[in-house]
């Protein structure tokens, strides 16, 4: 019986010692990410401003199309349009496809064909004569309008290239 008591005492002592030696310690770490703001613009052939075929006696012509801007959520942006003649006021000139003496002047506008002039003085912090928006993370469609005062030029095809600049 004494032997049994000694074994029980040894087991009890080992259990108490193990319990007394058991401990827990903790530490923490972070999970981190930095999300940079970003914007992209889609234009191209689907965004061409095409007046179509008109008579040389036509005046006060207008047309419209759309560009698409996608910016990160809550990112403010300002869009500028720059014709190939570098007119910051959006007053472009279409040149003839076949060399000739005439050009066709046009004006880029926002909102409507009679709306404000749309040029390229916008910066990341100032809308200037551009168009302002705030990103949603999804593509946003922005209408673009162009006007031609008179088509009284040598018959033929005329074209110009406009650069879309998104400042954010």
C-alpha positions in Angstrom: 0.0 0.0 0.0 2.9 2.3 0.8 4.3 1.6 -2.7 0.9 2.5 -4.2 0.9 5.7 -2.2 4.4 6.6 -3.3 3.4 6.0 -7.0 0.3 8.1 -6.6 2.3 10.8 -4.9 4.9 10.7 -7.8 2.1 11.0 -10.4 0.5 13.9 -8.5 3.9 15.6 -8.2 4.6 15.2 -11.9 1.1 16.5 -12.8 1.5 19.5 -10.5 5.0 20.1 -11.8 3.8 19.9 -15.5 1.0 22.2 -14.8 3.3 24.7 -13.1 5.7 24.5 -16.0 3.0 25.0 -18.7 2.7 28.6 -20.0 1.5 30.6 -23.0 3.1 33.4 -24.8 1.7 35.5 -27.7 2.9 37.9 -30.4 1.2 39.8 -33.2 1.9 40.6 -36.8 0.1 42.8 -39.4 -1.3 42.0 -42.8 -0.5 45.0 -45.0 -1.4 46.3 -48.4 -1.0 49.7 -50.1 -3.4 50.3 -53.0 -2.3 53.0 -55.4 -4.8 55.1 -57.3 -5.0 54.3 -61.0 -7.0 55.4 -64.1 -7.3 54.2 -67.6 -9.1 55.6 -70.6 -10.7 53.9 -73.6 -11.2 55.7 -76.9 -10.2 54.4 -80.3 -12.4 53.8 -83.4 -15.6 53.4 -81.3 -15.1 56.9 -80.0 -14.5 58.6 -83.4 -16.4 61.8 -83.9 -17.8 61.2 -87.4 -19.8 64.0 -89.2 -20.5 61.6 -92.0 -21.0 62.8 -95.6 -22.2 66.4 -95.7 -22.8 69.0 -98.5 -20.3 71.7 -98.9 -23.1 74.2 -98.3 -23.8 72.8 -94.8 -23.3 74.9 -91.7 -23.6 74.5 -88.0 -22.8 70.8 -88.0 -22.5 68.7 -84.8 -21.7 65.1 -83.8 -21.0 63.3 -80.6 -19.4 60.1 -79.3 -18.2 58.7 -76.0 -15.0 58.0 -74.2 -14.7 55.7 -71.2 -12.7 56.5 -68.1 -12.0 53.9 -65.3 -10.5 55.2 -62.1 -10.0 53.7 -58.6 -12.9 54.3 -56.2 -13.0 57.8 -54.8 -10.2 59.0 -57.1 -10.9 62.5 -58.5 -9.8 63.0 -62.1 -9.9 65.7 -64.8 -10.0 64.9 -68.5 -8.5 67.1 -71.2 -8.8 66.8 -75.0 -5.9 67.9 -77.2 -6.3 68.1 -81.0 -3.2 67.4 -83.1 -2.5 71.2 -83.6 -2.0 71.3 -79.8 -4.8 73.8 -79.3 -5.4 73.8 -75.5 -8.8 75.3 -76.2 -10.1 72.2 -78.1 -10.2 74.1 -81.5 -8.9 71.5 -83.9 -8.3 71.4 -87.6 -9.1 68.4 -89.9 -6.6 68.0 -92.7 -7.5 66.6 -96.2 -6.7 62.9 -96.8 -5.3 64.0 -100.2 -3.1 67.1 -100.1 -5.1 70.2 -100.7 -5.4 73.8 -99.8 -8.4 73.5 -97.4 -8.8 72.3 -93.8 -12.0 72.0 -91.7 -12.0 73.7 -88.4 -13.9 72.1 -85.5 -14.5 72.8 -81.8 -14.6 70.1 -79.1 -17.3 70.6 -76.4 -18.6 68.9 -73.3 -22.2 68.4 -72.1 -23.8 69.2 -75.5 -23.1 70.6 -79.0 -23.6 74.1 -77.6 -21.9 73.2 -74.3 -18.6 74.5 -72.8 -15.4 74.3 -74.9 -13.4 71.2 -74.0 -9.7 71.7 -74.2 -6.6 70.5 -72.4 -5.8 72.9 -69.5 -6.9 70.3 -66.9 -4.4 69.1 -64.3 -4.6 66.6 -61.5 -5.9 69.3 -59.2 -7.7 71.7 -61.5 -10.4 70.9 -64.0 -9.4 73.9 -66.2 -11.4 73.7 -69.5 -11.7 69.9 -69.1 -14.3 67.6 -67.6 -14.1 66.4 -64.0 -15.2 63.1 -62.5 -14.7 60.8 -59.5 -13.8 57.2 -60.0 -16.1 54.4 -58.9 -13.8 51.5 -59.9 -16.0 50.9 -62.9 -15.9 52.4 -66.4 -17.7 55.7 -66.7 -18.9 56.9 -70.1 -18.2 60.5 -70.9 -19.9 62.1 -74.0 -17.7 64.2 -76.3 -19.3 66.7 -78.8 -17.8 68.4 -81.8 -19.1 71.3 -84.0 -18.1 72.5 -87.4 -19.2 76.0 -88.4 -19.0 75.5 -92.1 -18.3 72.7 -94.6 -17.5 75.1 -97.4 -14.2 73.5 -98.5 -12.9 71.5 -101.4 -14.8 68.2 -101.5 -12.9 65.2 -100.0 -12.2 63.4 -96.8 -10.7 65.3 -93.8 -9.5 64.0 -90.5 -7.6 64.9 -87.3 -6.4 63.0 -84.2 -7.4 64.0 -80.7 -5.4 62.9 -77.6 -7.4 62.2 -74.4 -5.5 63.0 -71.2 -6.7 61.8 -67.8 -5.1 63.7 -64.9 -5.5 62.2 -61.5 
